[in-house]
Amino acid sequence: MNRTKSTQRIQLQRTTPEPETDRPVSSQNITTLPDSPEIDRAHRLSRYVWQMAFRVVCFVAAVLIWSAWHSWIAVLPIVAAAIVPWVAVVLANAGNRTGGDVVRPGGAVELYDAVDPHLREEQEEARAQAYRAEQERLRDQAQRAQEDWQRNGDRSRVWGRR
């Protein structure tokens, strides 16, 4: 009979659901992560090469327009060819900005519970008090050093001989 009670207790423990915590469970989503640096660099290089190819087409179009019609319209592709490198460099240096929401990595250290403002205030006050105590200690140490120097210091090199 004693054995059946322990068996029932074990089965009851196995079927009891885990207690839920108050914290929301956040999981990482691989689709929100940005591209790897290698993929991002390759994409930017490809975009830059296409923009420079467009610049070459603009120069060829300007030469063809000027040789066929001797018109001022040839200036338009030359202006576009002059602007394209600046735009290409700015876009190439911009990198991948399509990353999704910031996802907190698993196991991240939380300094305080953001839900409880009183705990946060207490931690901030303790930190401020520790800072004030350290500043006071340093101030006292400097004061003592100055007093020691005034009592025992060698002033012959500071003021010179008279």
FIRO-512549 format. One record per residue: residue number from 1; residue in three letters; z, x, y of N, C-alpha, C in turn. Coordinates in Angstrom, 3 decimals, always signed. Atoms other than C-alpha are relative to their C-alpha. Example, Ala and Ser with C-alpha at 12.3 -4.5 7.8 and 13.67 -1.06 7.14 Angstrom:
2
+-----+------+----------+----------+----------+----------+----------+----------+----------+----------+----------+
| pos | code |     n.zz |     n.xx |     n.yy |    ca.zz |    ca.xx |    ca.yy |     c.zz |     c.xx |     c.yy |
+-----+------+----------+----------+----------+----------+----------+----------+----------+----------+----------+
|   1 |  Ala |   +0.000 |   +0.890 |   -1.190 |   +7.800 |  +12.300 |   -4.500 |   +0.000 |   +0.900 |   +1.200 |
|   2 |  Ser |   -0.060 |   -0.820 |   -1.190 |   +7.140 |  +13.670 |   -1.060 |   +0.730 |   -0.770 |   +1.090 |
+-----+------+----------+----------+----------+----------+----------+----------+----------+----------+----------+
% end
This chain:
162
+-----+------+----------+----------+----------+----------+----------+----------+----------+----------+----------+
| pos | code |     n.zz |     n.xx |     n.yy |    ca.zz |    ca.xx |    ca.yy |     c.zz |     c.xx |     c.yy |
+-----+------+----------+----------+----------+----------+----------+----------+----------+----------+----------+
|   1 |  Met |   +0.000 |   +0.823 |   -1.189 |   +0.000 |   +0.000 |   +0.000 |   +0.000 |   +0.867 |   +1.253 |
|   2 |  Asn |   -0.058 |   -0.911 |   -1.134 |   +0.772 |   +2.851 |   +2.345 |   -1.373 |   +0.619 |   +0.260 |
|   3 |  Arg |   +1.328 |   -0.595 |   -0.118 |   -2.649 |   +4.316 |   +1.666 |   -0.983 |   -0.963 |   +0.654 |
|   4 |  Thr |   +0.922 |   +0.970 |   -0.584 |   -4.480 |   +1.109 |   +2.632 |   +0.227 |   -0.150 |   +1.492 |
|   5 |  Lys |   -0.272 |   +0.101 |   -1.433 |   -2.741 |   +0.963 |   +5.997 |   -0.610 |   +1.180 |   +0.746 |
|   6 |  Ser |   +0.585 |   -1.153 |   -0.668 |   -3.827 |   +4.507 |   +6.865 |   -1.524 |   -0.085 |   -0.001 |
|   7 |  Thr |   +1.453 |   +0.174 |   +0.054 |   -7.371 |   +3.713 |   +5.718 |   -0.442 |   -1.026 |   +1.027 |
|   8 |  Gln |   +0.345 |   +1.015 |   -0.998 |   -7.426 |   +0.577 |   +7.853 |   +0.129 |   +0.559 |   +1.410 |
|   9 |  Arg |   -0.193 |   -0.589 |   -1.320 |   -6.100 |   +2.548 |  +10.813 |   -1.177 |   +0.929 |   +0.349 |
|  10 |  Ile |   +1.139 |   -0.906 |   -0.226 |   -8.868 |   +5.186 |  +10.424 |   -1.245 |   -0.814 |   +0.291 |
|  11 |  Gln |   +1.175 |   +0.823 |   -0.241 |  -11.526 |   +2.482 |  +10.193 |   +0.080 |   -0.669 |   +1.368 |
|  12 |  Leu |   -0.177 |   +0.623 |   -1.297 |  -10.061 |   +0.773 |  +13.253 |   -0.287 |   +1.009 |   +1.115 |
|  13 |  Gln |   +0.266 |   -1.031 |   -0.997 |  -10.185 |   +4.052 |  +15.180 |   -1.491 |   +0.283 |   +0.115 |
|  14 |  Arg |   +1.438 |   -0.272 |   -0.015 |  -13.826 |   +4.573 |  +14.222 |   -0.775 |   -1.118 |   +0.693 |
|  15 |  Thr |   +0.735 |   +1.119 |   -0.587 |  -14.861 |   +1.116 |  +15.356 |   +0.403 |   -0.276 |   +1.438 |
|  16 |  Thr |   -0.443 |   +0.225 |   -1.367 |  -12.933 |   +1.228 |  +18.636 |   -0.951 |   +0.722 |   +0.942 |
|  17 |  Pro |   +0.933 |   -0.653 |   -0.919 |  -15.345 |   +1.896 |  +21.471 |   +0.731 |   +1.026 |   +0.874 |
|  18 |  Glu |   -0.549 |   -1.030 |   -0.878 |  -14.815 |   +4.944 |  +23.651 |   +0.358 |   -0.628 |   +1.344 |
|  19 |  Pro |   -0.355 |   +0.550 |   -1.316 |  -12.983 |   +4.174 |  +26.907 |   -1.008 |   +0.466 |   +1.051 |
|  20 |  Glu |   +0.968 |   -0.332 |   -1.033 |  -15.345 |   +4.060 |  +29.831 |   +0.711 |   +0.615 |   +1.193 |
|  21 |  Thr |   -0.582 |   -0.656 |   -1.163 |  -14.704 |   +6.283 |  +32.795 |   -0.475 |   -0.702 |   +1.269 |
|  22 |  Asp |   +0.366 |   +0.613 |   -1.273 |  -14.834 |   +5.235 |  +36.425 |   -1.213 |   +0.673 |   +0.631 |
|  23 |  Arg |   +1.113 |   -0.721 |   -0.599 |  -17.411 |   +7.867 |  +37.281 |   -1.325 |   -0.471 |   -0.574 |
|  24 |  Pro |   +1.321 |   +0.366 |   +0.520 |  -21.047 |   +6.882 |  +37.037 |   -0.614 |   +1.203 |   -0.708 |
|  25 |  Val |   +0.641 |   -1.062 |   +0.770 |  -22.948 |   +8.882 |  +34.470 |   -1.386 |   +0.228 |   +0.580 |
|  26 |  Ser |   +1.320 |   -0.308 |   -0.535 |  -25.905 |  +10.649 |  +36.016 |   -0.712 |   +0.906 |   -0.982 |
|  27 |  Ser |   +0.781 |   -0.820 |   +0.909 |  -28.622 |  +12.066 |  +33.885 |   -1.155 |   +0.616 |   +0.768 |
|  28 |  Gln |   +1.125 |   -0.664 |   -0.648 |  -31.330 |  +14.489 |  +34.824 |   -1.292 |   -0.638 |   -0.473 |
|  29 |  Asn |   +1.295 |   +0.554 |   +0.308 |  -34.840 |  +13.210 |  +34.961 |   -1.024 |   +1.103 |   +0.216 |
|  30 |  Ile |   +0.918 |   -1.130 |   -0.087 |  -37.497 |  +15.812 |  +34.241 |   -1.145 |   -0.281 |   +0.975 |
|  31 |  Thr |   +1.100 |   +0.304 |   -0.921 |  -40.058 |  +13.974 |  +36.378 |   +0.385 |   +0.206 |   +1.454 |
|  32 |  Thr |   -0.401 |   -0.218 |   -1.386 |  -37.980 |  +14.492 |  +39.517 |   +0.090 |   +1.468 |   +0.354 |
|  33 |  Leu |   -0.076 |   -1.421 |   -0.277 |  -37.940 |  +18.271 |  +39.172 |   -1.309 |   +0.491 |   +0.597 |
|  34 |  Pro |   +1.243 |   -0.538 |   -0.553 |  -40.464 |  +20.262 |  +41.238 |   -0.715 |   +0.860 |   -1.031 |
|  35 |  Asp |   +0.776 |   -0.862 |   +0.884 |  -43.211 |  +22.300 |  +39.622 |   +0.623 |   +1.380 |   -0.068 |
|  36 |  Ser |   -0.493 |   -1.369 |   +0.117 |  -42.393 |  +25.761 |  +38.377 |   -0.677 |   +0.855 |   +1.070 |
|  37 |  Pro |   +0.605 |   -0.842 |   -1.035 |  -43.092 |  +28.588 |  +40.857 |   -1.413 |   +0.465 |   -0.351 |
|  38 |  Glu |   +1.336 |   -0.445 |   +0.397 |  -46.102 |  +29.764 |  +38.850 |   -1.034 |   -1.104 |   +0.200 |
|  39 |  Ile |   +0.928 |   +1.133 |   -0.162 |  -47.721 |  +26.314 |  +38.809 |   -0.191 |   -0.305 |   +1.477 |
|  40 |  Asp |   +0.090 |   +0.263 |   -1.437 |  -46.924 |  +25.790 |  +42.491 |   -0.886 |   +1.038 |   +0.680 |
|  41 |  Arg |   +0.809 |   -1.064 |   -0.588 |  -48.438 |  +29.171 |  +43.420 |   -1.475 |   -0.176 |   -0.366 |
|  42 |  Ala |   +1.392 |   +0.199 |   +0.427 |  -51.587 |  +28.457 |  +41.366 |   -0.630 |   -1.176 |   +0.742 |
|  43 |  His |   +0.518 |   +1.167 |   -0.716 |  -51.964 |  +25.050 |  +43.026 |   -0.305 |   +0.350 |   +1.458 |
|  44 |  Arg |   +0.226 |   -0.392 |   -1.396 |  -51.573 |  +26.536 |  +46.528 |   -1.194 |   +0.939 |   +0.124 |
|  45 |  Leu |   +1.142 |   -0.912 |   -0.036 |  -54.066 |  +29.304 |  +45.731 |   -1.304 |   -0.759 |   -0.172 |
|  46 |  Ser |   +1.206 |   +0.811 |   +0.210 |  -56.595 |  +26.783 |  +44.445 |   -0.365 |   -0.776 |   +1.267 |
|  47 |  Arg |   +0.245 |   +0.752 |   -1.232 |  -56.201 |  +24.657 |  +47.571 |   -0.527 |   +0.916 |   +1.106 |
|  48 |  Tyr |   +0.437 |   -0.964 |   -1.023 |  -56.593 |  +27.742 |  +49.794 |   -1.442 |   +0.438 |   -0.246 |
|  49 |  Val |   +1.372 |   -0.420 |   +0.317 |  -59.769 |  +28.840 |  +47.978 |   -0.991 |   -1.107 |   +0.350 |
|  50 |  Trp |   +0.896 |   +1.108 |   -0.352 |  -61.320 |  +25.397 |  +48.393 |   -0.155 |   -0.136 |   +1.513 |
|  51 |  Gln |   +0.105 |   +0.085 |   -1.459 |  -60.518 |  +25.384 |  +52.096 |   -0.841 |   +1.146 |   +0.563 |
|  52 |  Met |   +0.839 |   -1.122 |   -0.452 |  -62.075 |  +28.829 |  +52.540 |   -1.458 |   -0.216 |   -0.390 |
|  53 |  Ala |   +1.376 |   +0.335 |   +0.379 |  -65.143 |  +27.623 |  +50.638 |   -0.576 |   -0.990 |   +1.010 |
|  54 |  Phe |   +0.454 |   +0.932 |   -1.042 |  -65.368 |  +24.752 |  +53.140 |   -0.336 |   +0.757 |   +1.283 |
|  55 |  Arg |   +0.275 |   -0.811 |   -1.195 |  -65.228 |  +27.377 |  +55.913 |   -1.362 |   +0.688 |   -0.111 |
|  56 |  Val |   +1.307 |   -0.643 |   +0.208 |  -68.183 |  +29.231 |  +54.408 |   -1.118 |   -1.032 |   +0.173 |
|  57 |  Val |   +1.000 |   +1.071 |   -0.161 |  -70.101 |  +25.926 |  +54.231 |   -0.191 |   -0.315 |   +1.478 |
|  58 |  Cys |   +0.116 |   +0.258 |   -1.442 |  -69.329 |  +25.377 |  +57.930 |   -0.854 |   +1.071 |   +0.679 |
|  59 |  Phe |   +0.809 |   -1.068 |   -0.587 |  -70.786 |  +28.788 |  +58.834 |   -1.475 |   -0.154 |   -0.381 |
|  60 |  Val |   +1.396 |   +0.194 |   +0.442 |  -73.916 |  +28.132 |  +56.751 |   -0.612 |   -1.189 |   +0.726 |
|  61 |  Ala |   +0.514 |   +1.176 |   -0.711 |  -74.289 |  +24.687 |  +58.355 |   -0.299 |   +0.345 |   +1.460 |
|  62 |  Ala |   +0.246 |   -0.390 |   -1.389 |  -73.980 |  +26.227 |  +61.835 |   -1.283 |   +0.814 |   +0.118 |
|  63 |  Val |   +1.227 |   -0.817 |   -0.031 |  -76.722 |  +28.773 |  +61.056 |   -1.218 |   -0.878 |   -0.224 |
|  64 |  Leu |   +1.136 |   +0.869 |   +0.281 |  -79.004 |  +26.114 |  +59.589 |   -0.295 |   -0.939 |   +1.172 |
|  65 |  Ile |   +0.204 |   +0.903 |   -1.149 |  -78.461 |  +23.714 |  +62.507 |   -0.608 |   +0.765 |   +1.164 |
|  66 |  Trp |   +0.521 |   -0.776 |   -1.127 |  -79.099 |  +26.458 |  +65.056 |   -1.451 |   +0.427 |   -0.249 |
|  67 |  Ser |   +1.373 |   -0.443 |   +0.278 |  -82.215 |  +27.723 |  +63.289 |   -0.971 |   -1.171 |   -0.040 |
|  68 |  Ala |   +0.916 |   +1.138 |   +0.096 |  -83.683 |  +24.224 |  +62.797 |   -0.184 |   -0.693 |   +1.340 |
|  69 |  Trp |   +0.130 |   +0.821 |   -1.205 |  -82.892 |  +22.471 |  +66.096 |   +0.381 |   +0.726 |   +1.294 |
|  70 |  His |   -0.480 |   -0.713 |   -1.188 |  -81.476 |  +25.057 |  +68.523 |   +0.812 |   -0.946 |   +0.889 |
|  71 |  Ser |   -0.779 |   +1.006 |   -0.693 |  -78.904 |  +22.464 |  +69.481 |   +1.463 |   +0.452 |   +0.136 |
|  72 |  Trp |   -1.413 |   -0.290 |   -0.224 |  -75.343 |  +22.598 |  +70.812 |   +0.868 |   -0.544 |   -1.138 |
|  73 |  Ile |   -0.742 |   +0.573 |   +1.130 |  -74.310 |  +20.631 |  +67.706 |   +0.435 |   +1.101 |   -0.969 |
|  74 |  Ala |   -0.377 |   -1.118 |   +0.866 |  -74.137 |  +24.007 |  +65.920 |   +1.404 |   +0.518 |   +0.331 |
|  75 |  Val |   -1.335 |   -0.441 |   -0.396 |  -70.911 |  +24.627 |  +67.822 |   +1.074 |   -0.731 |   -0.817 |
|  76 |  Leu |   -0.994 |   +0.783 |   +0.736 |  -69.076 |  +21.880 |  +65.885 |   +0.396 |   +0.651 |   -1.336 |
|  77 |  Pro |   -0.428 |   -0.670 |   +1.238 |  -69.206 |  +23.619 |  +62.464 |   +0.686 |   +1.346 |   +0.263 |
|  78 |  Ile |   -0.657 |   -1.269 |   -0.317 |  -68.250 |  +26.918 |  +64.141 |   +1.452 |   -0.252 |   +0.406 |
|  79 |  Val |   -1.381 |   +0.339 |   -0.370 |  -65.166 |  +25.285 |  +65.695 |   +0.793 |   -0.392 |   -1.243 |
|  80 |  Ala |   -0.693 |   +0.383 |   +1.243 |  -64.287 |  +23.728 |  +62.325 |   +0.302 |   +1.244 |   -0.837 |
|  81 |  Ala |   -0.215 |   -1.232 |   +0.763 |  -64.703 |  +27.151 |  +60.676 |   +1.098 |   +0.851 |   +0.633 |
|  82 |  Ala |   -1.061 |   -0.758 |   -0.665 |  -62.361 |  +28.632 |  +63.278 |   +1.379 |   -0.639 |   -0.226 |
|  83 |  Ile |   -1.270 |   +0.708 |   +0.177 |  -59.660 |  +25.983 |  +62.704 |   +0.460 |   +0.007 |   -1.455 |
|  84 |  Val |   -0.336 |   +0.112 |   +1.421 |  -59.783 |  +25.880 |  +58.892 |   +0.947 |   +1.108 |   -0.488 |
|  85 |  Pro |   -0.935 |   -1.012 |   +0.523 |  -58.062 |  +29.275 |  +58.265 |   +1.456 |   -0.265 |   +0.396 |
|  86 |  Trp |   -1.371 |   +0.283 |   -0.436 |  -55.031 |  +28.310 |  +60.325 |   +0.597 |   -1.135 |   -0.840 |
|  87 |  Val |   -0.467 |   +1.138 |   +0.795 |  -54.716 |  +24.958 |  +58.519 |   +0.222 |   +0.428 |   -1.447 |
|  88 |  Ala |   -0.119 |   -0.439 |   +1.393 |  -55.273 |  +26.637 |  +55.147 |   +1.253 |   +0.833 |   -0.211 |
|  89 |  Val |   -1.191 |   -0.840 |   +0.148 |  -52.532 |  +29.201 |  +55.710 |   +1.270 |   -0.846 |   +0.123 |
|  90 |  Val |   -1.182 |   +0.853 |   -0.158 |  -50.059 |  +26.578 |  +56.932 |   +0.226 |   -0.837 |   -1.259 |
|  91 |  Leu |   -0.144 |   +0.817 |   +1.200 |  -50.744 |  +24.351 |  +53.929 |   +0.339 |   +0.847 |   -1.226 |
|  92 |  Ala |   -0.301 |   -0.858 |   +1.144 |  -50.652 |  +27.279 |  +51.487 |   +1.458 |   +0.467 |   +0.034 |
|  93 |  Asn |   -1.383 |   -0.442 |   -0.104 |  -47.281 |  +28.422 |  +52.808 |   +0.995 |   -1.150 |   -0.125 |
|  94 |  Ala |   -0.898 |   +1.154 |   +0.068 |  -45.845 |  +24.897 |  +52.742 |   +0.593 |   -0.157 |   -1.385 |
|  95 |  Gly |   -0.530 |   +0.109 |   +1.353 |  -45.448 |  +24.988 |  +48.977 |   +0.047 |   -1.437 |   -0.466 |
|  96 |  Asn |   -0.102 |   +1.317 |   +0.608 |  -44.582 |  +22.025 |  +46.812 |   +1.155 |   -0.755 |   +0.637 |
|  97 |  Arg |   -1.040 |   +0.808 |   -0.624 |  -42.683 |  +19.416 |  +48.788 |   +0.094 |   -1.375 |   -0.664 |
|  98 |  Thr |   +0.013 |   +1.299 |   +0.655 |  -43.159 |  +16.623 |  +46.278 |   +1.177 |   -0.206 |   -0.931 |
|  99 |  Gly |   -1.166 |   +0.157 |   +0.862 |  -39.813 |  +17.135 |  +44.554 |   +0.677 |   -1.332 |   +0.258 |
| 100 |  Gly |   -0.629 |   +1.306 |   -0.125 |  -37.971 |  +13.906 |  +43.898 |   +1.409 |   +0.105 |   +0.545 |
| 101 |  Asp |   -1.388 |   +0.023 |   -0.431 |  -34.371 |  +13.039 |  +44.502 |   +0.733 |   +1.220 |   -0.548 |
| 102 |  Val |   -0.809 |   -1.109 |   +0.459 |  -31.840 |  +15.790 |  +44.226 |   +0.866 |   -0.495 |   -1.139 |
| 103 |  Val |   -0.758 |   +0.390 |   +1.174 |  -30.276 |  +15.612 |  +40.806 |   +1.111 |   +1.011 |   -0.191 |
| 104 |  Arg |   -1.142 |   -0.876 |   +0.195 |  -26.808 |  +17.005 |  +40.332 |   -0.054 |   +0.548 |   -1.414 |
| 105 |  Pro |   +0.068 |   -0.557 |   +1.356 |  -26.881 |  +19.434 |  +37.409 |   +1.238 |   -0.349 |   -0.793 |
| 106 |  Gly |   -1.128 |   +0.315 |   +0.861 |  -24.679 |  +18.694 |  +34.460 |   +1.033 |   +1.105 |   +0.053 |
| 107 |  Gly |   -1.067 |   -0.981 |   -0.028 |  -21.335 |  +20.422 |  +34.548 |   +0.259 |   +0.572 |   +1.378 |
| 108 |  Ala |   -0.234 |   -0.506 |   -1.353 |  -21.329 |  +20.875 |  +38.321 |   +1.472 |   -0.168 |   +0.352 |
| 109 |  Val |   -1.398 |   +0.030 |   -0.387 |  -17.953 |  +21.611 |  +39.810 |   +0.155 |   -0.882 |   +1.226 |
| 110 |  Glu |   -0.302 |   +0.844 |   -1.138 |  -16.599 |  +18.934 |  +42.092 |   +1.318 |   +0.475 |   +0.584 |
| 111 |  Leu |   -1.208 |   -0.515 |   -0.624 |  -14.064 |  +20.228 |  +44.594 |   +1.032 |   -1.088 |   +0.227 |
| 112 |  Tyr |   -0.924 |   +1.102 |   -0.211 |  -12.546 |  +16.824 |  +45.254 |   -0.686 |   -1.278 |   -0.414 |
| 113 |  Asp |   +0.531 |   +1.298 |   +0.381 |  -12.967 |  +13.235 |  +44.261 |   -0.466 |   -0.710 |   +1.266 |
| 114 |  Ala |   +0.550 |   +0.589 |   -1.222 |  -15.276 |  +11.734 |  +46.884 |   +0.421 |   -1.453 |   +0.171 |
| 115 |  Val |   -0.381 |   +1.402 |   -0.084 |  -14.028 |   +8.248 |  +46.068 |   +1.352 |   -0.147 |   +0.697 |
| 116 |  Asp |   -1.346 |   +0.085 |   -0.548 |  -10.443 |   +8.983 |  +47.149 |   +0.094 |   +0.816 |   +1.290 |
| 117 |  Pro |   -0.045 |   -0.758 |   -1.250 |  -10.348 |   +9.903 |  +50.860 |   +1.350 |   +0.654 |   +0.259 |
| 118 |  His |   -1.323 |   -0.596 |   -0.211 |   -6.593 |  +10.608 |  +50.784 |   +0.093 |   +1.363 |   -0.682 |
| 119 |  Leu |   +0.006 |   -1.279 |   +0.707 |   -7.044 |  +13.343 |  +48.198 |   -0.832 |   +1.023 |   +0.764 |
| 120 |  Arg |   +0.857 |   -0.891 |   -0.788 |   -9.842 |  +14.828 |  +50.274 |   +0.738 |   +0.486 |   +1.250 |
| 121 |  Glu |   -0.753 |   -0.384 |   -1.196 |   -7.683 |  +14.797 |  +53.414 |   +1.114 |   +0.975 |   -0.335 |
| 122 |  Glu |   -1.070 |   -0.907 |   +0.404 |   -4.817 |  +16.446 |  +51.552 |   -0.545 |   +1.396 |   -0.282 |
| 123 |  Gln |   +0.591 |   -1.300 |   +0.310 |   -7.095 |  +19.210 |  +50.267 |   -0.454 |   +0.709 |   +1.269 |
| 124 |  Glu |   +0.438 |   -0.614 |   -1.257 |   -8.561 |  +19.785 |  +53.714 |   +1.194 |   +0.479 |   +0.827 |
| 125 |  Glu |   -1.203 |   -0.400 |   -0.732 |   -5.090 |  +19.902 |  +55.276 |   +0.625 |   +1.241 |   -0.633 |
| 126 |  Ala |   -0.544 |   -1.182 |   +0.685 |   -3.887 |  +22.389 |  +52.634 |   -0.846 |   +1.229 |   +0.304 |
| 127 |  Arg |   +0.895 |   -1.108 |   -0.323 |   -6.928 |  +24.556 |  +53.292 |   +0.212 |   +0.459 |   +1.439 |
| 128 |  Ala |   -0.227 |   -0.347 |   -1.404 |   -6.329 |  +24.424 |  +57.061 |   +1.347 |   +0.691 |   +0.171 |
| 129 |  Gln |   -1.323 |   -0.623 |   -0.083 |   -2.641 |  +25.275 |  +56.599 |   -0.037 |   +1.424 |   -0.534 |
| 130 |  Ala |   +0.117 |   -1.351 |   +0.556 |   -3.515 |  +28.274 |  +54.421 |   -0.727 |   +0.915 |   +0.985 |
| 131 |  Tyr |   +0.724 |   -0.795 |   -0.999 |   -5.977 |  +29.457 |  +57.077 |   +0.921 |   +0.354 |   +1.171 |
| 132 |  Arg |   -0.920 |   -0.269 |   -1.110 |   -3.365 |  +29.100 |  +59.839 |   +1.060 |   +1.022 |   -0.393 |
| 133 |  Ala |   -1.003 |   -0.958 |   +0.466 |   -0.783 |  +30.984 |  +57.763 |   -0.578 |   +1.408 |   -0.082 |
| 134 |  Glu |   +0.650 |   -1.313 |   +0.074 |   -3.228 |  +33.839 |  +57.137 |   -0.225 |   +0.572 |   +1.394 |
| 135 |  Gln |   +0.216 |   -0.463 |   -1.371 |   -4.098 |  +34.043 |  +60.840 |   +1.321 |   +0.441 |   +0.634 |
| 136 |  Glu |   -1.321 |   -0.366 |   -0.531 |   -0.403 |  +34.116 |  +61.745 |   +0.465 |   +1.327 |   -0.588 |
| 137 |  Arg |   -0.380 |   -1.251 |   +0.648 |   +0.237 |  +36.891 |  +59.211 |   -0.763 |   +1.174 |   +0.603 |
| 138 |  Leu |   +0.804 |   -1.075 |   -0.593 |   -2.638 |  +38.981 |  +60.614 |   +0.425 |   +0.289 |   +1.441 |
| 139 |  Arg |   -0.447 |   -0.169 |   -1.384 |   -1.450 |  +38.384 |  +64.182 |   +1.325 |   +0.768 |   +0.051 |
| 140 |  Asp |   -1.274 |   -0.714 |   +0.061 |   +2.101 |  +39.531 |  +63.291 |   -0.199 |   +1.454 |   -0.403 |
| 141 |  Gln |   +0.272 |   -1.358 |   +0.449 |   +0.750 |  +42.578 |  +61.494 |   -0.584 |   +0.834 |   +1.147 |
| 142 |  Ala |   +0.585 |   -0.719 |   -1.132 |   -1.339 |  +43.569 |  +64.540 |   +1.048 |   +0.250 |   +1.081 |
| 143 |  Gln |   -1.063 |   -0.158 |   -0.995 |   +1.650 |  +43.016 |  +66.852 |   +0.946 |   +1.123 |   -0.400 |
| 144 |  Arg |   -0.868 |   -1.068 |   +0.473 |   +3.863 |  +45.244 |  +64.693 |   -0.672 |   +1.363 |   +0.111 |
| 145 |  Ala |   +0.718 |   -1.274 |   -0.093 |   +1.213 |  +47.959 |  +64.586 |   -0.066 |   +0.466 |   +1.450 |
| 146 |  Gln |   +0.054 |   -0.364 |   -1.411 |   +0.870 |  +47.863 |  +68.369 |   +1.377 |   +0.479 |   +0.489 |
| 147 |  Glu |   -1.346 |   -0.415 |   -0.396 |   +4.636 |  +48.061 |  +68.844 |   +0.349 |   +1.375 |   -0.568 |
| 148 |  Asp |   -0.244 |   -1.320 |   +0.594 |   +4.864 |  +51.012 |  +66.422 |   -0.748 |   +1.083 |   +0.767 |
| 149 |  Trp |   +0.782 |   -0.988 |   -0.732 |   +2.116 |  +52.804 |  +68.274 |   +0.620 |   +0.262 |   +1.375 |
| 150 |  Gln |   -0.623 |   -0.187 |   -1.317 |   +3.834 |  +52.200 |  +71.624 |   +1.296 |   +0.804 |   -0.105 |
| 151 |  Arg |   -1.243 |   -0.759 |   +0.172 |   +7.139 |  +53.574 |  +70.274 |   -0.274 |   +1.433 |   -0.434 |
| 152 |  Asn |   +0.145 |   -1.300 |   +0.640 |   +5.835 |  +56.508 |  +68.248 |   -1.355 |   +0.658 |   +0.251 |
| 153 |  Gly |   +1.370 |   -0.499 |   -0.133 |   +2.225 |  +57.001 |  +69.321 |   -0.091 |   +1.258 |   +0.829 |
| 154 |  Asp |   +0.261 |   -1.227 |   -0.758 |   +0.846 |  +60.282 |  +70.662 |   -0.919 |   -0.366 |   +1.150 |
| 155 |  Arg |   +0.777 |   +0.407 |   -1.167 |   -0.329 |  +59.556 |  +74.202 |   -0.704 |   +1.176 |   +0.676 |
| 156 |  Ser |   +0.580 |   -1.161 |   -0.673 |   -1.434 |  +63.082 |  +75.036 |   -1.520 |   -0.035 |   -0.041 |
| 157 |  Arg |   +1.463 |   +0.047 |   +0.093 |   -4.988 |  +62.476 |  +73.836 |   -0.551 |   -1.229 |   +0.739 |
| 158 |  Val |   +0.480 |   +1.206 |   -0.655 |   -5.203 |  +59.033 |  +75.426 |   -0.015 |   +0.194 |   +1.520 |
| 159 |  Trp |   -0.102 |   -0.084 |   -1.446 |   -4.012 |  +59.779 |  +78.982 |   -0.363 |   +1.387 |   +0.534 |
| 160 |  Gly |   +0.292 |   -1.351 |   -0.475 |   -4.684 |  +63.489 |  +79.153 |   +1.231 |   +0.629 |   +0.636 |
| 161 |  Arg |   -1.149 |   -0.693 |   -0.589 |   -2.419 |  +66.071 |  +80.743 |   -0.057 |   -0.105 |   +1.506 |
| 162 |  Arg |   -0.067 |   +0.080 |   -1.460 |   -1.220 |  +65.778 |  +84.313 |   +0.810 |   +1.127 |   +0.555 |
+-----+------+----------+----------+----------+----------+----------+----------+----------+----------+----------+
% end
